[in-house]
Amino acid sequence: MNIEQLSKILPKPRHPVEIPEPTNWVEVDNHYGTMPSELKKFVNFYGTGSIDGFIWIHNPIAKNPHLNFLVQAKIMLEALLETSENSGDCPYPIFPKTGGLIPFGKTDNGDGLYWLSNGPSDQWSIVVNAGRDAKFERFEIGLIELIGGLVKGKLSCSIFPEDFPSEHPQFLTQV
């Protein structure tokens, strides 16, 4: 699935907000390594907002610190590291370790969306971590295919609530 196919089942907002330029990704790439092209395509197409008011993909130029990639990546990594050090429950390495988890989004329930940064970035897996326990679910597909599968109902994530997605999923702009 590509971004144009995704837009047929998750329409682009009429007035997307905070659309990054390619140069806006430089700081993210310099700090965390080159991000997967699908992440950039998704954020560059939809801008800042959420999928059905539930999944939020971080944007490097979001003015809202709760949606800003660099701000949230730091916060989410610190929390994941602290939890992992205290409980040892994370089955994956955590950035800056080689192949470590790098956060790129979250849900309204506090679940984290991470890249498992093994190998070339366009081949990274996606890992969802439940916000309230040490449950992890791994997907061996790209972001656009994951979102497309979720909104079409062809994929599910055991961490997400049963009422996601809605009958008519939307991308909701938010700043």
C-alpha positions as CSV (number, residue, x, y, z in Angstrom):
1,M,0.0,0.0,0.0
2,N,1.2,3.5,-0.8
3,I,0.2,6.9,0.5
4,E,-2.3,7.5,-2.4
5,Q,-4.0,4.1,-1.7
6,L,-4.1,4.9,2.0
7,S,-5.7,8.3,1.3
8,K,-8.7,6.5,-0.3
9,I,-9.5,4.8,3.0
10,L,-8.2,7.5,5.3
11,P,-8.9,10.8,3.4
12,K,-6.4,13.6,3.7
13,P,-7.8,16.6,5.6
14,R,-8.9,19.5,3.5
15,H,-6.5,21.8,5.3
16,P,-3.6,19.8,6.7
17,V,-1.5,21.6,9.3
18,E,2.2,21.7,9.9
19,I,3.4,20.0,6.8
20,P,7.2,19.6,7.1
21,E,9.8,20.4,4.5
22,P,12.5,17.8,3.8
23,T,15.0,20.0,5.8
24,N,12.7,19.7,8.9
25,W,13.7,16.0,9.2
26,V,17.4,16.7,9.3
27,E,17.6,17.1,13.1
28,V,15.6,13.9,13.6
29,D,17.7,11.9,11.2
30,N,20.9,13.3,12.7
31,H,19.9,12.3,16.2
32,Y,18.2,9.0,15.6
33,G,19.4,7.9,12.2
34,T,17.6,8.2,8.9
35,M,13.9,7.7,9.6
36,P,11.9,5.3,7.4
37,S,10.6,7.0,4.2
38,E,7.0,5.9,5.0
39,L,7.1,8.0,8.2
40,K,8.2,11.1,6.3
41,K,5.6,10.4,3.5
42,F,2.8,10.0,6.1
43,V,3.6,13.1,8.1
44,N,4.4,15.2,4.9
45,F,1.0,14.2,3.5
46,Y,-1.3,14.4,6.5
47,G,0.5,16.9,8.7
48,T,-0.2,17.0,12.5
49,G,-3.2,15.2,13.8
50,S,-4.6,11.8,14.7
51,I,-6.2,8.8,13.2
52,D,-9.7,8.7,14.6
53,G,-8.6,10.7,17.6
54,F,-6.6,7.7,18.8
55,I,-3.3,7.2,17.0
56,W,-0.9,10.2,16.9
57,I,2.2,10.2,14.7
58,H,4.8,12.6,15.8
59,N,5.8,15.5,13.6
60,P,9.2,17.3,13.7
61,I,7.6,20.7,13.3
62,A,4.6,20.3,15.6
63,K,4.4,23.4,17.8
64,N,2.4,21.3,20.4
65,P,5.1,19.6,22.5
66,H,2.9,16.6,23.0
67,L,3.0,16.0,19.2
68,N,6.5,17.1,18.4
69,F,8.8,14.3,17.3
70,L,12.0,15.4,19.1
71,V,10.3,16.3,22.3
72,Q,8.2,13.2,22.5
73,A,11.0,10.8,21.5
74,K,13.1,12.1,24.4
75,I,10.3,11.7,26.9
76,M,9.2,8.3,25.7
77,L,12.7,6.9,25.6
78,E,13.4,8.1,29.1
79,A,10.2,6.5,30.4
80,L,10.8,3.3,28.5
81,L,14.4,3.1,29.8
82,E,13.3,3.8,33.4
83,T,10.6,1.1,33.2
84,S,12.9,-1.4,31.6
85,E,15.7,-0.8,34.2
86,N,13.2,-1.2,37.0
87,S,11.4,-4.2,35.7
88,G,13.5,-5.7,32.9
89,D,10.3,-6.3,31.0
90,C,11.3,-4.8,27.6
91,P,12.2,-7.6,25.2
92,Y,13.9,-5.2,22.8
93,P,17.0,-3.0,22.9
94,I,16.3,0.7,23.5
95,F,17.9,3.5,21.6
96,P,20.8,4.4,21.7
97,K,21.7,0.7,21.7
98,T,22.2,-0.7,18.2
99,G,18.9,-1.9,16.8
100,G,17.0,-0.1,19.6
101,L,13.4,1.1,19.8
102,I,12.9,4.6,18.6
103,P,9.5,6.2,19.4
104,F,7.5,7.8,16.6
105,G,3.9,8.0,17.9
106,K,1.5,7.2,20.6
107,T,-2.2,6.6,21.3
108,D,-4.7,8.3,23.5
109,N,-4.4,5.3,25.9
110,G,-0.7,6.1,26.4
111,D,0.5,3.2,24.2
112,G,3.8,3.8,22.4
113,L,4.6,3.2,18.7
114,Y,8.2,2.5,18.1
115,W,10.6,1.6,15.3
116,L,12.8,-1.4,16.0
117,S,15.8,0.0,14.3
118,N,17.5,-3.1,12.9
119,G,19.0,-2.9,9.4
120,P,18.1,-0.3,6.8
121,S,15.4,2.1,8.0
122,D,12.9,1.2,5.3
123,Q,12.9,-2.4,6.6
124,W,12.4,-1.5,10.3
125,S,9.7,-3.3,12.2
126,I,7.0,-1.5,14.2
127,V,6.5,-2.3,17.8
128,V,3.5,-1.2,19.9
129,N,4.0,-1.1,23.7
130,A,0.9,-1.0,25.9
131,G,1.0,2.2,28.0
132,R,-0.1,0.5,31.2
133,D,1.8,-2.8,31.2
134,A,4.8,-4.6,29.6
135,K,2.9,-6.0,26.6
136,F,4.6,-5.5,23.3
137,E,3.3,-6.4,19.8
138,R,5.6,-6.4,16.7
139,F,4.6,-5.9,13.1
140,E,6.9,-6.7,10.2
141,I,5.3,-4.2,7.9
142,G,5.7,-0.5,7.2
143,L,3.8,2.3,8.7
144,I,1.4,3.0,5.7
145,E,0.6,-0.7,5.4
146,L,0.0,-0.9,9.2
147,I,-2.3,2.1,9.3
148,G,-4.1,1.0,6.1
149,G,-4.6,-2.5,7.5
150,L,-5.9,-1.2,10.8
151,V,-8.4,1.3,9.3
152,K,-9.7,-1.3,6.8
153,G,-10.1,-3.8,9.6
154,K,-7.7,-6.3,8.0
155,L,-5.2,-6.0,10.8
156,S,-5.7,-5.7,14.5
157,C,-3.4,-4.9,17.4
158,S,-4.3,-6.7,20.6
159,I,-3.1,-3.6,22.6
160,F,-5.7,-1.3,21.0
161,P,-9.3,-1.1,22.1
162,E,-11.9,-3.1,20.2
163,D,-13.7,0.1,19.1
164,F,-10.7,1.3,17.1
165,P,-11.0,2.1,14.3
166,S,-14.4,3.7,13.9
167,E,-16.8,2.7,11.2
168,H,-15.6,5.7,9.1
169,P,-12.0,6.4,10.1
170,Q,-10.8,10.0,9.7
171,F,-7.5,11.9,10.0
172,L,-8.2,14.7,12.4
173,T,-6.0,17.8,12.2
174,Q,-4.7,19.0,15.5
175,V,-2.2,21.6,16.6
